[in-house]
């Protein structure tokens, strides 16, 4: 809870600084006034299990979320790719994936195993985790990201943005961030870059180009908050949302047999965690908080248009 | 129904012929009299989904099945490998897998994609199906089978036998059968070879060596039988089981959300099919039929001992 509150205030400061500059803010480029509160309600991890797909599709169709990203190497990717193909207006990005973080249910890379040796364990799965001893070769990362993008395109997905499972590509080092940025540029896709991460990961700000679109903040649930405080945190965040562009990064699933089994070794980002997210973002209370706080929903598709617009003369 | 009845009678003939020879029958080598009715109750496809794992473990622990085989390339293989590791007495074989036959939920090979090009489609999944145009290179099959065996061993599974998902390695051609037989010999593991298949696939009998153990028949549900006739077929098969060694090849799962979604494009071997198998083989009626017909359960572990026993002097 503390971490999240601190994060929000740090971002407010960052925002104030940027809003005093001469340049148009992102919300202005998106056609809103400078003090507009813009929100992307974004579900991660689509493709990982059927339960995640089913809950995320339900939330998308009922207005609980308006954006999501897909894990290409995961077993249920074909189900969500098929949905994406038949719903071309859905705001689906690629949740570029370099880990297989569960114990009883796992997946390998999209690239051939022998082409990405530093990313896989002895059994051919993407690493469960990266320790200080894990040497991740940025060349392997580039090979794998290209394979994930190519596979998504081949299966009919037209992504609107790129982000990174477990933020590995954003919060590890400059070299890995350069890879996702390069893949984003080549595909003319915006990459999730929140100003709120710059203080902790200074290489982000040093690496981006003037063409990259920077949003203001990400708000996401972190481990440690008691389940009964869950809704309070989201309510407080919405009641105190600063002007600018915020992304809520949430994780949806049903707490059903599949999801409980897939995540049973730890509660963090587990079945109940995801059911709580689903319950809050599917609630009338969430919709009411959006209205009461005059929060406007935007998607990555619109941010992509800003990124790819020709500069004004 | 017709096909199954015909199959059973063809096998009775085959059995009669073999039982009149001078050599010891398999049931005698296993320590039973020549007229003993021996049965392996074998679940296929463990590892494919959590639902299959959960239902199969339940049936194994309650005596509904006494043997099973595992699909190494599938996403839930780690769950069943973990169970196998902690239950070293369970009679688990490897269900060597060359296809990924579903639509919304899929998997790739255990070997690197670029080492088994004839086995995978453009998206890196094992082929959905093999058509007349699919050229399956036996060298790729050998690479993939070795990778599956190596991965199972590395993850702590000590298999008791080998069989083949969708019978691809038994019912395609001599070259593919030679590969599974070779891998079986090298690992001193018995391979599922039922005499009942010899008439339709003559290369089987021509390829086996004197060391291979041949069982009498496989009984398995085929598409086309009305659900309400399901139990009748199994009951009739048990009431008319011939002496010799029979394997019931069954497919267990719960008809839950995961399984329904994973198999929703067709009913054959789907969620309801597997729930019906689970219900029959978990029933008191099945146990009663075993007793009433004086049917003894055996496992592949015992067959392996026969295969690897030194010849009598």
Interface residues (C-beta under 8 A of the other chain):
Chain A: X49 X50 X51 X53 X54 X75 X76 X78 X79 X82 X103 X104 X105 X106 X107 X108 X110 X111 X112 X113 X114 X115 X122 X123 X124 X125 X151 X154 X155 X254 X256 X257 X258 X261 X262
Chain B: X49 X50 X51 X53 X54 X75 X76 X78 X79 X82 X103 X104 X105 X106 X107 X108 X110 X111 X112 X113 X114 X115 X122 X123 X124 X125 X151 X154 X155 X254 X256 X257 X258 X261 X262
